[in-house]
């Protein structure tokens, strides 16, 4: 099942959850955001001028993953070793950099 990495609205935390769920913000501090439809029904390509600072990290990861499910699995496995599913940007980038330092070409 596809997983997504996203910044929790109104916080400085990031989460990794299943894309299929329409409640992928369910653990957000606000605990009130629930989109009407699954993100799969609302997916679209964004223009470069729509990207935010938070999106820059996601674009970088996406390019480095290059659609390789094995690389994504390694990232997921490292994330799952942490306590809790909400992490700071520093922790997320730290996981990525650790994998690169260990010789995994991401």
JOWO-V703070 format. One record per residue. N is the residue number from 1. PSI is psi in whole degrees, -180 to 180 (999 if undefined). OMEGA is omega in degrees with one decimal (999 if undefined). NEAR is the number of other C-alpha atoms within 10 Angstrom. Layout:
N|PSI|OMEGA|NEAR, N|PSI|OMEGA|NEAR
This chain:
1|130|-178.8|7, 2|137|176.5|9, 3|151|176.4|15, 4|146|172.9|14, 5|127|-178.2|15, 6|156|174.9|17, 7|130|179.5|21, 8|126|-178.7|20, 9|140|175.8|13, 10|18|177.6|9, 11|179|174.2|11, 12|21|-177.1|12, 13|152|176.6|19, 14|149|177.8|21, 15|158|175.1|22, 16|116|-178.0|19, 17|170|179.1|18, 18|134|-179.8|13, 19|-30|-173.4|16, 20|-23|-175.9|16, 21|134|177.0|16, 22|-14|-179.4|17, 23|45|-176.5|20, 24|0|172.2|21, 25|16|-169.7|21, 26|-23|-179.8|15, 27|10|-179.8|14, 28|149|-179.7|19, 29|-35|179.9|13, 30|-30|176.7|12, 31|31|-178.5|10, 32|-8|-176.6|11, 33|122|174.0|15, 34|107|-179.7|13, 35|153|-177.6|13, 36|-32|-178.3|10, 37|159|173.1|12, 38|147|176.5|15, 39|-24|179.4|15, 40|-29|178.8|11, 41|-17|-175.8|10, 42|7|-174.7|9, 43|140|177.4|8, 44|160|176.0|8, 45|132|179.1|5, 46|151|176.8|8, 47|155|-178.6|7, 48|-34|-179.8|8, 49|-9|177.5|6, 50|-12|-176.2|7, 51|143|178.6|12, 52|178|176.7|9, 53|-41|179.2|7, 54|-35|-179.4|13, 55|-27|-178.6|14, 56|-42|179.0|11, 57|-43|-179.4|13, 58|-40|177.9|16, 59|-43|178.2|12, 60|-49|-179.9|12, 61|-44|-178.9|16, 62|-45|179.0|14, 63|-41|-178.2|10, 64|-31|176.6|13, 65|-38|178.2|16, 66|32|179.3|12, 67|9|-177.9|10, 68|108|-177.5|11, 69|-31|179.7|11, 70|-43|177.5|10, 71|-42|179.3|17, 72|-39|179.1|18, 73|-41|178.6|12, 74|-44|177.4|14, 75|-46|179.1|18, 76|-44|-179.9|15, 77|-42|178.1|11, 78|-42|179.0|15, 79|-43|-175.4|20, 80|-14|176.7|12, 81|-17|-178.7|9, 82|158|175.7|11, 83|126|179.4|8, 84|159|-178.0|9, 85|-4|174.9|14, 86|129|-178.6|20, 87|156|176.5|18, 88|163|177.9|14, 89|-38|179.6|16, 90|-40|179.0|11, 91|-44|-179.6|15, 92|-49|178.6|19, 93|-36|178.3|13, 94|-41|176.3|12, 95|-47|-178.4|16, 96|-48|-178.6|18, 97|-37|178.7|13, 98|-44|179.0|13, 99|-39|178.2|17, 100|-41|179.7|12, 101|-30|179.9|11, 102|6|176.8|8, 103|7|175.9|8, 104|112|-173.3|12, 105|84|176.6|10, 106|999|999|19
